[in-house]
Amino acid sequence: MSSTVGQTIKCKAAIAWEAGKPLVIEEVEVAPPQAGEVRLKILYTSLCHTDVYFWEAKGQTPLFPRIFGHEASGVVESVGEGVTHLQPGDHALPVFTGECGECVHCKSEESNMCELLRINTDRGVMINDGKSRFSKDGKPIHHFLGTSTFSEYTVLHAGCVAKINPAAPLDKVCVLSCGICTGLGATVNVAKPKPGSSVAIFGLGAVGLAAAEGARISGAKRIIGIDLVSDRFEEAKKFGVNEFVNPKDHDKPIQQVIAEMTNGGVDRAVECTGSIQAMVSAFECVHDGWGVAVLVGVPSKDDAFKTAPINFLNERTLKGTFYGNYKPRTDLPGVVEKYLSGELEVDKFITHSVSFSEINKAFEYMLKGQSIRCLIRMQD
């Protein structure tokens, strides 16, 4: 890799030229990292629903051409001036949010919402100089979430790169860089169910299944999955879910159904859908006196949460979380170690695998609801 340090690299990238149209794999130029930046060779990436949402450009400002992708793993090719926690050859996970280490959030043990590097879906350039590190035929191509992993090489702010144990298989741990940690952390770091407790998981997509995995690891006895698609229930059993409820099968509010099932309510609830009704239901289905509900899904910007204040006065707690409350650089290496020790099961999240040239198949699988995570092999 040393021959490319400081040089512009020509490589393949999957470019989204316009909303909703298949990605096109073309040769792009990737500039070397500037001060505080890292250039990463991506070996594996996977498709997250957030990529699809912004590729479809529904409900937000379109920004094209763009290189999507934010859930990945790779090897550091080179680092810019001032980068000390990484060096060429390190195995690493790129993350859509970051940890500058200097702001009030990074210095707080209670927050992971870095002021400098927290998620920004509208920014298509690097923070350092407001310019893109990608170009084709001399014209810039927009970044996505500061990661843009649908490229054989990408440039990130160093605070968005977590160094991990080189013993970890990169084709497995790549899925830890986004959705799995979001759901897992919502349960183990925020809801914190006790051994033998009951947990309701609203939404059994990838994030919900990761939340269920967190409940399983925590030793919860009853893990109740709530989803409008009953076909998801069988797969969810692999993640520790042992009871299932489809709201469409009942003529009463689902929070009432769950309260009746559990003698007054569950100990913890984790909402992973983004539906405002599911959020209300998750809060109202926890037991008074000690119940805790955690909101993970992202609602529509005009949604409003409405519940009776007595629900709070009766000692129910409502919490929110961002990226499972994990600090990327500080905490992700430890999550990888949980996988290596066998405590955390990651392989079962990867249901499909395609070569980079077949990346549009990953979109098809997700749009049809056929995959939890589809691995994209960059070197095939």
Sequence and secondary structure as in RCSB ss.txt:
>XXXX:A:sequence
MSSTVGQTIKCKAAIAWEAGKPLVIEEVEVAPPQAGEVRLKILYTSLCHTDVYFWEAKGQTPLFPRIFGHEASGV
VESVGEGVTHLQPGDHALPVFTGECGECVHCKSEESNMCELLRINTDRGVMINDGKSRFSKDGKPIHHFLGTSTF
SEYTVLHAGCVAKINPAAPLDKVCVLSCGICTGLGATVNVAKPKPGSSVAIFGLGAVGLAAAEGARISGAKRIIG
IDLVSDRFEEAKKFGVNEFVNPKDHDKPIQQVIAEMTNGGVDRAVECTGSIQAMVSAFECVHDGWGVAVLVGVPS
KDDAFKTAPINFLNERTLKGTFYGNYKPRTDLPGVVEKYLSGELEVDKFITHSVSFSEINKAFEYMLKGQSIRCL
IRMQD
>XXXX:A:secstr
 GGGTTS EEEEEEEB STTS  EEEEEEE    TTEEEEEEEEEE  HHHHHHHHT SS    SB    EEEEE
EEEE TT  S  TT EEEE SS   SSSHHHH TT    TTTS  TT  S TTTS  SEEETTEEEB STTT  S
BSEEEEEGGGEEE  TTS HHHHGGGGTHHHHHHHIIIIII   TT EEEEE  SHHHHHHHHHHHHHT SEEEE
E S GGGHHHHGGGT  EEE GGG SS HHHHHHHHTTS BSEEEE S  HHHHHHHHHTB TTT EEEE S   
TT      THHHHTT EEEE SGGG  HHHHHHHHHHHHHTTSS  GGGEEEEEEGGGHHHHHHHHHTT  SEEE
EETT 
